[in-house]
Amino acid sequence: MGPGSVGGTVTAPRDGAIGILGGTFDPIHIAHLAVAEEAHEALGLQEVLFVPASIPPHKVGMAITSGEDRLTMIQLAIADNPAFAASRVELDRAGPSFTVDTLVALRDERTVGGRVPDLVLILSAEAFTGFGAWREPQRILELATLAIAPRDGFPDATLASVQRELPESTDRVVLLDGPRLRMSASGLRARAAAGRSLRYLVPDAVAAYIDDHALYRDPRRTP
């Protein structure tokens, strides 16, 4: 893989190629799933792991839904896709969830018979703009290839921007063509708090779980 764009075709599965899609997933929604599916097809990933953060470094001190609830929603969302799996590697680790630590843990966990897995870190163009400020970004690039997906409402990552930000590591980056879905978890939480439907925005099983467990419900609203 290199810094060019990919998409629009299905790449034959590459044995040992594992995509990693991290985030708060509060809640998981159809844009997360669509990006994961695009990466799976375009890059020939054997599997895509959804990794919910325990304590996102940029959200320390902020209220987020329990890790177990977020993990359960992921499991419900991906239940019908055998290429998708959930990992609790960050939920079981104390302290802020740094990507570099997660990649090391997953590499060690998935190394079999001395064969190291081909890790692909999937992130949005928005997340990539702050990548240089992440903990040990160069180490991340040693551990995984970056697959950057566009996010509607934010400038696309381009070959020029990758060369500018990562001049020594452009061969460790691939650009996904799509999908382009404008959606945010914060907007979905606001909809739920206002008593509005999440149908067609999250999988039906996730919408039912949110409703059954009164997640995001505004306590000022009467049931």
C-alpha positions as CSV (number, residue, x, y, z in Angstrom):
1,M,0.0,0.0,0.0
2,G,1.1,3.6,-0.6
3,P,-0.3,7.1,-0.4
4,G,-2.7,6.8,-3.4
5,S,-6.5,6.7,-3.2
6,V,-8.3,3.4,-3.2
7,G,-12.0,2.6,-3.5
8,G,-14.6,1.5,-5.9
9,T,-13.3,-2.0,-6.2
10,V,-13.0,-5.1,-4.1
11,T,-9.5,-6.2,-3.2
12,A,-8.8,-9.9,-2.6
13,P,-8.5,-10.6,1.2
14,R,-4.9,-10.4,2.5
15,D,-4.2,-13.0,5.1
16,G,-3.3,-11.4,8.4
17,A,-4.5,-7.9,7.4
18,I,-6.5,-6.5,10.3
19,G,-8.2,-3.1,10.3
20,I,-8.5,-1.2,13.6
21,L,-11.3,1.3,14.0
22,G,-11.1,3.0,17.4
23,G,-13.3,5.7,19.0
24,T,-15.7,6.4,21.7
25,F,-18.7,4.9,19.8
26,D,-21.1,6.8,22.0
27,P,-23.1,5.5,20.1
28,I,-21.9,3.5,17.2
29,H,-23.7,4.6,14.0
30,I,-24.1,3.8,10.3
31,A,-21.2,6.0,9.3
32,H,-18.8,4.0,11.5
33,L,-20.1,0.8,9.9
34,A,-19.9,2.2,6.3
35,V,-16.3,3.3,6.8
36,A,-15.3,-0.1,8.2
37,E,-16.9,-1.9,5.3
38,E,-15.2,0.4,2.7
39,A,-11.8,-0.3,4.3
40,H,-12.6,-4.0,4.5
41,E,-13.4,-4.2,0.8
42,A,-10.9,-1.7,-0.7
43,L,-7.9,-2.9,1.3
44,G,-8.7,-6.6,1.4
45,L,-8.8,-6.7,5.2
46,Q,-9.3,-10.1,6.7
47,E,-11.0,-8.5,9.7
48,V,-12.0,-5.1,11.1
49,L,-11.8,-4.7,14.9
50,F,-13.9,-2.0,16.5
51,V,-12.1,-0.8,19.6
52,P,-14.1,1.4,22.0
53,A,-11.9,3.7,24.1
54,S,-12.1,3.5,27.9
55,I,-10.9,7.0,28.5
56,P,-10.3,9.0,25.3
57,P,-7.3,11.2,25.9
58,H,-9.2,14.2,24.4
59,K,-12.2,13.6,26.7
60,V,-10.6,13.1,30.1
61,G,-13.0,14.4,32.7
62,M,-15.9,14.4,30.3
63,A,-19.0,12.3,30.9
64,I,-19.3,9.3,28.5
65,T,-21.5,6.3,28.5
66,S,-20.1,3.2,30.3
67,G,-17.7,1.1,28.4
68,E,-19.8,-2.0,28.8
69,D,-22.9,-0.2,27.2
70,R,-20.8,1.1,24.3
71,L,-19.2,-2.3,23.8
72,T,-22.6,-4.0,23.8
73,M,-23.9,-1.5,21.2
74,I,-21.0,-2.3,19.0
75,Q,-21.6,-6.1,19.3
76,L,-25.2,-5.6,18.4
77,A,-24.3,-3.4,15.4
78,I,-21.8,-5.9,13.9
79,A,-23.5,-9.1,14.8
80,D,-24.5,-9.9,11.2
81,N,-21.0,-9.2,9.6
82,P,-18.5,-12.1,10.1
83,A,-15.6,-9.8,9.1
84,F,-16.3,-7.4,12.0
85,A,-15.3,-8.0,15.6
86,A,-15.2,-6.0,18.8
87,S,-12.1,-5.7,21.1
88,R,-12.1,-4.7,24.7
89,V,-8.4,-4.2,24.8
90,E,-8.8,-0.5,25.8
91,L,-11.6,-1.1,28.2
92,D,-9.5,-3.6,30.2
93,R,-6.5,-1.2,30.3
94,A,-6.2,1.4,33.1
95,G,-5.7,5.1,32.2
96,P,-6.3,7.0,29.0
97,S,-6.6,5.0,25.8
98,F,-3.6,5.8,23.7
99,T,-3.5,4.3,20.2
100,V,0.1,3.4,20.3
101,D,-0.4,1.2,23.4
102,T,-3.4,-0.5,21.7
103,L,-1.4,-1.3,18.5
104,V,1.4,-2.9,20.6
105,A,-1.2,-5.0,22.5
106,L,-3.0,-6.1,19.3
107,R,0.2,-6.9,17.5
108,D,1.4,-9.0,20.4
109,E,-2.0,-10.7,20.7
110,R,-2.3,-11.5,17.0
111,T,1.3,-12.6,16.4
112,V,1.2,-16.4,15.8
113,G,4.2,-18.5,15.2
114,G,6.4,-15.4,14.7
115,R,4.1,-14.1,12.0
116,V,3.3,-10.4,12.8
117,P,-0.1,-9.2,11.7
118,D,-0.5,-6.5,9.1
119,L,-2.3,-3.8,11.1
120,V,-4.2,-1.0,9.4
121,L,-5.4,1.9,11.5
122,I,-8.6,3.4,10.1
123,L,-9.2,7.1,10.9
124,S,-11.1,10.0,9.5
125,A,-9.6,13.0,7.7
126,E,-10.7,15.1,10.8
127,A,-8.7,12.8,13.1
128,F,-5.7,12.9,10.8
129,T,-5.4,16.7,11.1
130,G,-4.4,16.2,14.7
131,F,-2.3,13.0,14.2
132,G,1.0,14.8,14.8
133,A,-0.1,15.6,18.4
134,W,-0.9,12.0,19.2
135,R,1.3,10.0,21.6
136,E,4.3,8.6,19.6
137,P,2.9,9.2,16.0
138,Q,6.1,7.8,14.4
139,R,5.8,4.6,16.5
140,I,2.2,4.3,15.3
141,L,3.4,4.5,11.7
142,E,5.9,1.7,12.4
143,L,3.2,-0.5,13.9
144,A,0.4,0.1,11.3
145,T,-0.5,1.6,8.0
146,L,-2.9,4.5,8.2
147,A,-6.1,4.3,6.1
148,I,-7.7,7.8,6.0
149,A,-11.4,8.1,5.2
150,P,-13.1,11.3,4.2
151,R,-15.5,12.9,6.6
152,D,-18.2,15.2,5.1
153,G,-17.7,18.7,6.4
154,F,-14.0,18.5,6.8
155,P,-11.2,18.9,4.1
156,D,-10.1,15.6,2.5
157,A,-6.7,14.3,3.2
158,T,-4.7,14.4,0.0
159,L,-1.3,13.2,-1.3
160,A,0.0,16.8,-0.8
161,S,-1.3,17.0,2.8
162,V,0.1,13.6,3.7
163,Q,3.5,14.6,2.2
164,R,3.4,17.8,4.2
165,E,2.5,16.2,7.5
166,L,4.4,12.9,7.1
167,P,7.2,13.6,4.6
168,E,9.2,10.5,5.7
169,S,6.2,8.1,5.9
170,T,4.0,8.6,2.9
171,D,4.4,4.9,2.1
172,R,2.5,4.2,5.3
173,V,-0.6,6.0,4.3
174,V,-3.5,5.1,2.0
175,L,-6.5,7.3,1.2
176,L,-10.0,5.9,1.0
177,D,-12.4,7.4,-1.5
178,G,-15.5,7.2,0.7
179,P,-18.0,6.9,2.0
180,R,-19.1,10.5,2.7
181,L,-21.7,10.5,5.4
182,R,-22.3,13.6,7.6
183,M,-23.1,12.2,11.0
184,S,-21.9,12.7,14.6
185,A,-22.4,10.8,17.8
186,S,-23.0,14.0,19.7
187,G,-25.9,14.9,17.3
188,L,-27.4,11.4,17.8
189,R,-27.2,11.8,21.6
190,A,-29.0,15.2,21.3
191,R,-31.7,13.6,19.2
192,A,-32.2,10.8,21.7
193,A,-32.3,13.3,24.6
194,A,-35.0,15.2,22.7
195,G,-37.0,12.0,22.3
196,R,-36.4,11.9,18.6
197,S,-36.0,8.7,16.6
198,L,-32.6,7.2,15.7
199,R,-34.1,4.9,13.1
200,Y,-32.0,4.6,10.0
201,L,-29.1,6.4,11.8
202,V,-28.0,3.5,13.9
203,P,-28.8,-0.2,13.5
204,D,-32.2,-1.2,14.7
205,A,-30.7,-3.3,17.5
206,V,-28.7,-0.3,18.7
207,A,-31.7,2.0,18.7
208,A,-33.6,-0.6,20.7
209,Y,-30.8,-0.9,23.2
210,I,-30.6,2.9,23.6
211,D,-34.3,3.0,24.2
212,D,-34.5,0.0,26.6
213,H,-31.6,1.3,28.7
214,A,-32.7,5.0,28.6
215,L,-29.3,6.0,27.3
216,Y,-28.9,9.7,26.5
217,R,-32.4,10.4,27.8
218,D,-32.8,14.0,29.1
219,P,-33.8,13.7,32.8
220,R,-35.8,16.9,32.4
221,R,-38.1,15.2,30.0
222,T,-41.1,13.2,31.3
223,P,-41.1,9.6,30.2
